[in-house]
Amino acid sequence: MIFNPKLAAFRLTEPMPTHILRDYSEVVMNPCFRFRRKLALLAASVFLLSLAAAAQDISPPAPQRLTLHSAVLNEDRTIWVRTPSGYDRGTIAFSVLYLMDGPGHINEIGSTIDFLVEHDRMPPLIVVGIANTDRTRDLTPSHSDQKKPDGTIANPTSGGGDRFLDFIQTELIPEVEKRYRTSCYRVFAGHSLGGLMAIHALITRPDLFNAYIAVSPSLQWNDKKTLHQAQEFFATRAQLGKTLFFSLGNEGNTDNPMGQAFDQLRQTLAAKAPKDFHWDSARYPDEDHGSTVLRAHYAGLRTVFAGWQVPREPDDGLPGGGLAGVEKHYHDLSQQYGCAVPMPENVLNSLGYQLLVLNKLDEAMAVFQRNVELYPGSANVYDSLGDGYEAAGKLDRAMQNVEKAVAVGSKTGDKDLDQYRAHLKRVVAAKAAADKAAGPK
């Protein structure tokens, strides 16, 4: 590869997004390319300077609190909504995860989602966390007559699960879809009694959600009534295009009804699962009923979004088939999930910079231009296209696109606006130097 000093030194004053940093550093530091020592040192400088700048903007999205009056439940309900980073600056619609016990889990599952998104293992999601009022009422599908030692009913309000699902279906989901940019894919996630409700929702309203995550589901509830209903459901269901992940912590380490019910559901699905029904399960014997949630959410999200990552070539780390391969991958995901799955801006941006590093300028330009077509309201795509033109020595076109980045960024309040302005200043200076060196025309 011919050493390209412009490419090696581009944007030393501007931090790259972390996904570009990762791909850029992996490519330039790969020994199979045998770059000059100077290029490696300059790339390391880019990496270190950008890390310092990126560290200034690492705060996770803060959930927003909403109060929704429910006519179905005859009470006000508190809802916490966590939107993806940059949501307010974009136009893309997102899938939604509806989370039981919202306040206790929304930040935990939100950080897990952020981590998996950063590593291209799943898409960003809107998380809707539902706070409890009467948890036992809402998260139990059937009424239990179990009594305390003194003869009183242990859970007198239990059995309101179907009304709670009515609230979600007829009031909460419509309100969320009115307020936020949502796609057609929905995930239901619950822990303990919330996990019990995940199983109940799957077998009683299979069209309400696309995927279900049941962490330590309380399938022992009311003499395993929901388990028995699930066994009947799966015995007669020939086809079911849904996904289920369920797990258990150390609650099943000894022989008890909860562990027995978990194993029985596993055995039912292993013996006869409906066509197109994707399921997986896991035991975490070293985790207790509370600590198991983190590992189960991670595994559940990986199961729901299995195959999300763009396949890459082992020799250079580029997506298989280049831009056309990326286009096909997201087309196939759209078919799989039943919703339009656009190519993410960051994935294309990362591919463009990888191609620049490999000196594949024409391919890089095609990727950057495709990103402009898909995301004309993003300042970053114009700035990146400007980088491409700059690397190709076309400073006029570079300046035009970075000017566009500044204009769009000024209009949208882009957090990287100062970086675009610094980039423009550098391109203008480079063009002036080049014009001076060329002499009078």
Secondary structure, DSSP 4 states (H G I P E B T S, - for coil): ----HHHHHTTTTSPPPHHHHHHHHHHHH-GGG---HHHHHHHHHHHHHHHHHHTTS-PPPPPEEEEEEETTTTEEEEEEEEPPTTGGG----EEEEEESSHHHHHHHHHHHHHHHHHTTSS--EEEEEEPPSSHHHHT-SS----B-TTSSBS-TT---HHHHHHHIIIIIHHHHHHHS-EEEEEEEEEETHHHHHHHHHHHH-TTT-SEEEEES--TTHHHHHHHHHHHHHHHH--B---EEEEEE-GGGSSS-HHHHHHHHHHHHHHH-PPBT-EEEEEE-TTS-TTTHHHHHHHHHHHHHTTT-SPPB-TTT-PBTTHHHHHHHHHHHHHHHHTS--PPPHHHHHHHHHHHHHTT-HHHHHHHHHHHHHH-TT-HHHHHHHHHHHHHTT-HHHHHHHHHHHHHHHHHHT-TTHHHHHHHHHHHHHHHHHHHHHH---
